[in-house]
Amino acid sequence: MDVKIFENLITRGQDALHSGEPEHAVGLLRQALALWRGPALSNIPAGDVLTGRIVHLEELRIRALQLRIEAETQLGRQRDAIPELSVLVNEYPLNEWFHGQLISALNQSGRRAEALQAYRTLHRILDRELGLEPSPELQRLQLAVLNPSSSPHPSPVRRVPSPRDHRTASAV
């Protein structure tokens, strides 16, 4: 995989998404993810420096997945994302964003019971592993699933934060 091409496609996909071009973003992000072929640098012994680079690449892959899922959600393809989201919540059990997207997609597809079960699964994982409750945002999503009349179209969990959001938050 050419890391520079991968990174460039992710940046261009993010820019397209934030510019209101979700279809173009999906295409760019699919191209980036198509470059991914198994664990990063798995055939090379990793020292401390290389381990840091591997973690960076894995995080970029997660970011590309999140951006692509967000773009597809904007295009109304939540139902199509359910199988992939089901795999991702198993692959990344502590990633609340993936769980939130799955809960929202199930709910918007008329699968409220499964959405609630997905929330309970997340709650159990967070409690058992970390002694935490789901984020307030996910708790609101659960309430929206439980009370559909109070929120006719519960929105999925927040958009994927941009790097600018992180810089602003850390600067405060």
N, C-alpha and C positions, 0 to 999 in steps of 0.2 A: 504494500500500500504506500502510495506517495503521500506523506504526511502534509506537505504544503498544499497539495490539491484538495485533500480531505478538509483541512482547516478553511481553505478558501471557499469551498462549496458550502460549508456550514455558515460562514459569515454572509455569503451571498443569499443563502436561503433565509437566514434570520432577517436580513435587510428587506428581502422581498415580502416576507410575512408582515413585518412592521410597516411596510409601505402599502399594505392592503392588496397584495398579490398572492393570495394563498395557493393558487394552482401552480404558479411559477415556483413558489417556495417548496411545495411538495416535490416537484421535479428535481430541483437542485439538491434537496436533502436526501431523496432516494438515490441520486447519483453518489453522494458522499457515503451513504451507508452501504452502497453496493461495493465500495472499495474495501470494506471491512471484511476480513477473512479470518475469523477466529481470534483468539487472544493476541493482543499486541506483543510483538517481539518474543513470542513464545519459544522460538528456537535459539535464543541467545541467552547465556547466563546473565542474570541481572544483578548489578551492584546497586549501591544506594542511588547514584545519579540516574541510572537507567530505570530503576524502580519508580523514581519520581516521574520520569517521562511516560512510563507505562500507565501510571495512575492518571496523568494528564490526558492521555489518549482515551482511556476508558471513560473519563468524565466528558470528553468531547463527544464520544459516541452516545452517551446518555443524553447529552444536550441536543444532539441531532435528532434522536428519537423523540424527545419532548417537543421540539420545534415542529417536526413533521406531523406528530399527532395533533398538535394545536392547529396547524394549517388544515389538516383533514377535518377537524372538528368545525372550523370556520366554514368549510365547504359542505357541512351537513353529513359527514360520513362517520358519525359516532358508532352506529351499529356495525359497520365494517371493521372498526378498530377493536371490538370486543375480544376476538380470539388473540390478537397480539397483546393487548393489555393484560389478558389473563396470564399469558406467558411471562410478561414483564413483571407483574406483581409477585410471581414466584421466583423469578430471577433476582429481583431487587426488593425483597420483602420489607425493607425499612424506608423505601422511597414513597412517601405519602402522596406525591404528585401523581404517580402512576396509579395508585389506589383510588385517588379522587377521580381521575379520568375514567377508570373502570366503573366506579359507582355511578357516576353521572351518565355514562353511556348506557349502562344497564337500565337505569331509571328512565332515560329518554326513549329507550326502546320498548318501554312497557313492561319491563322485567323488575318490578319493585322489590319483590321478595329476594331475588338474587342480588339486587343492589344492597339491600339491608344485610344479607349474609356476607357480602364482600366487606361492608363496614365492620361487622362483628369480627370477621377474620383479621382485619387490620387492627382493631382494638385489642384483640387477644395477643397478636404479635407484639405490638408496642408495649402492652402491659407486661407480658412475660419477659421480653428481652431487655426492656429499658425502664420499666416502671412508669411509663408515660401514657397520657391520654392522647387521642388524635388531636390535631390542631383545631383551633376554634373554627377555622374555615371548613374543615371536614365535618365537624360537629353540626355546623349550620346546614351542610349538604345532607347529612343524615336526617335532620329535622324536616328539610324540604321533601325528602323522600317519604317520611312518615306522614306529613301533612301536605299533600299535593294541592289542596285548595288554597293554602296560604301562599304558595309560590307555584304558579302554573307551569313555569319553565325554569326549574332550578338550573343555575348556570354551573358549568363544570368548575372544578377547582381553578384558581387563578391562572392567568396566562403564565407562560414560562418567563421567569424574570430575565431581563436582558443584563449583560455585563454592566451596563450603565447603572442599573438598579442596585447592583452589588456595590459598585464604587460609591454611590450616594449613601447607601446604608452604612458602609464601613467608615465613611468620612464623618459621620455624625457622632 
